[in-house]
Amino acid sequence: MHRLILKPALILIAALFTVFTMNAQDLDAGKSLFKTQCASCHNKNMKDDLTGPALGGVQERWAEYPQEDLYTWIRNSQAMIADGHPRAVELWNEWKPTIMNAFPNLTDEDMVNLLAYIDGVYQGTYPPKAAGAQAEQDVAAGAQQQNYNWFYWMLFAVLALFALILTRVVVNLNKIARLKEGKEIQERSLLQILTSKGVVAFVLFAAVVLGGYTTVNNAIDLGRQQDYAPEQPVKFSHATHAGLHQIDCQYCHDGARRSKHSVIPATNTCMNCHRAIKKGSKYGTAELTKVFASIGYDPGNDKYIENYDEWDESEIEAMYKDWIAENYVKDQELVAIDAEGKAEVAKQWKQIKSSLTNESKPDIQGPIEWVRIHNLPDHVYFNHAQHVSVGQVECQTCHGKMEEMEVVRQYSTLSMGWCINCHRQTEISANMVENDYYKAHYSDYIKALEANQTDKVYTVEDIGGLECQKCHY
């Protein structure tokens, strides 16, 4: 009888400990949800608009409606719009035709965590700042969350003490029962108690629950590198090229419209412009000389070097140092290079060598080894041409506003859920009638649309966009 009481109590304590531990980390859970579900469309500072509106203060904007309405909006915004909900219709009129992805699998607990994280970032209380002029204010603002954490741990300590007391009561009751029955009482050592079936079962249960929770969360984040922005061997600015000068994405990444890969442009593509533009607007000779040195272009004499791969490093160094020095003298309006100029020449040459060489590539000559940013798992098939040429998807849909990026970063999560939601929401009806690919493969759909025999709005899902083998085979 006493054992029947003890085991459920231990299990209850383990479950409560798990729940309290998870709740204590609700802002971290909300951060993970935001990164995987929301960050592709909403600005992470919660204050500025992006593809979608800034999320800071979203609960206040929905305050005149029940909390469940906000949850319903997040789970399926289009259904609320169709039902004529005033706030939903207002948002749709402001942001259409941009469609918010549906998140039907988010639980109420997920909503609480997500909204708490959004509010924490918006108010500046998350993550807590350790130092600086605003440190005291930030610590005070985050005190409430810290108090909650202390409360959870204190409650766990009370439950643990209760478990010990309950265990002692059960042991004493067992002794009394055995004395009444005239049975011999055997005192157990601490080691025997700790290795008993009840304690072992409790520890295993807690380990499985906490281990499973940790494993699942880590598995979800495996390989995710949203906002990854590595330093590149050449400081290339998309804001300057795609933004200021409005160079079309496919001029450099010409593979995007005709092949699986968008391709990293060869240095020859750079030279189409930079044979004429030999000094950068921001870095002068510092970065462009790296491009010249990799391909063997002599900017001083405006010619490509024959047999460049046979040149010794000292010859290459002398030529490009002369080029850098010559431009420094012109820029500074000097008669001859000074000590400061010599230091600048040496600095730029050192950067050229470190950017174009490494252990596996000891020679300066050869392709620039750019650092890859977007990298889908090997078991995923993705075709750029299918999306760019057939689907007519804008580059910014997946890669963000590249024309505003000084340093390239991964904009989207590129997770499976992110792709699936896009396939569910992306309408193709308007694009089908005049698209040669759709004409060849989906003629029945097009005939129905042309004859006005259907009011259905076709999405990528309707043409097999959710079939597993489309991306995994």
Summary of the structure (lengths in Angstrom):
residues: 473
radius of gyration: 31.7
end to end distance: 56.3
largest distance: 112.3
contacts: 1208
relative contact order: 0.08
helix: 60%
strand: 2%
